[in-house]
Amino acid sequence: MLHKISVPDMHCEKCVERINKALNETGIKYEVSLESKTVTVDGCDHCLKTALTELEDLGFTPEKI
C-alpha cells in the first residue's frame, strides 16, 4: 500500500539527504520528492507511522495526505 506524506518544510537537497539517511536506517521502502515536498512510503500502516516519527524527529512537520 502506498502512503503519501506532505513535508512542507523540506526546502533543499540537504533536507532530502537528512530524510534519506534516517529512512534508509529503518529499512522501509520510500521515495522522496523535493519538487512536490512529499515522501511516499510503500508499506503497511506501521511503516507509515515509522516514517512519520522519523520525519518528526528530524524537525519536520509531516502530514499524511
C-alpha positions as MATLAB code, in Angstrom:
seq = 'MLHKISVPDMHCEKCVERINKALNETGIKYEVSLESKTVTVDGCDHCLKTALTELEDLGFTPEKI';
ca = [
       0.000    0.000    0.000;
       1.297    3.468   -0.890;
       1.054    6.280    1.647;
       1.866    9.877    0.709;
       3.234   12.270    3.318;
       3.399   16.031    2.839;
       6.603   17.599    4.184;
       6.063   21.337    3.562;
       9.235   22.377    5.369;
      11.514   20.282    3.115;
      13.359   23.049    1.264;
      16.606   21.767   -0.236;
      18.803   18.817   -1.168;
      20.278   18.834    2.348;
      16.774   18.171    3.700;
      16.432   15.275    1.249;
      19.805   13.877    2.366;
      18.753   14.008    6.028;
      15.458   12.283    5.242;
      17.176    9.617    3.138;
      19.706    8.909    5.881;
      17.010    8.498    8.537;
      14.597    6.434    6.442;
      17.318    4.192    4.980;
      18.128    3.065    8.510;
      14.520    1.917    9.038;
      14.514   -0.481    6.097;
      11.180    0.773    4.753;
      10.608    1.365    1.036;
      10.059    5.022    0.228;
      10.603    7.782   -2.330;
      11.375   11.438   -1.591;
      10.330   14.263   -3.924;
      11.753   17.702   -3.240;
       9.709   19.108   -6.127;
       6.372   18.108   -4.580;
       7.701   18.185   -0.985;
       6.441   14.672   -0.333;
       7.619   11.305    0.883;
       5.818    8.260   -0.497;
       6.024    5.150    1.685;
       5.398    1.708    0.203;
       4.259   -0.488    3.064;
       1.869   -1.133    5.903;
       0.461    1.322    8.436;
       3.382    0.535   10.754;
       5.812    1.663    8.017;
       3.839    4.895    7.667;
       3.961    5.538   11.418;
       7.699    4.827   11.445;
       8.287    7.308    8.616;
       6.153    9.984   10.297;
       8.055    9.535   13.568;
      11.437    9.720   11.826;
      10.430   12.896    9.981;
       9.194   14.497   13.199;
      12.419   13.514   14.970;
      14.322   15.362   12.224;
      12.299   18.505   12.982;
       9.939   18.365   10.007;
       6.154   18.711   10.216;
       4.893   15.743    8.175;
       1.224   15.151    7.429;
      -0.373   12.152    5.718;
      -2.253   13.211    2.599;
];
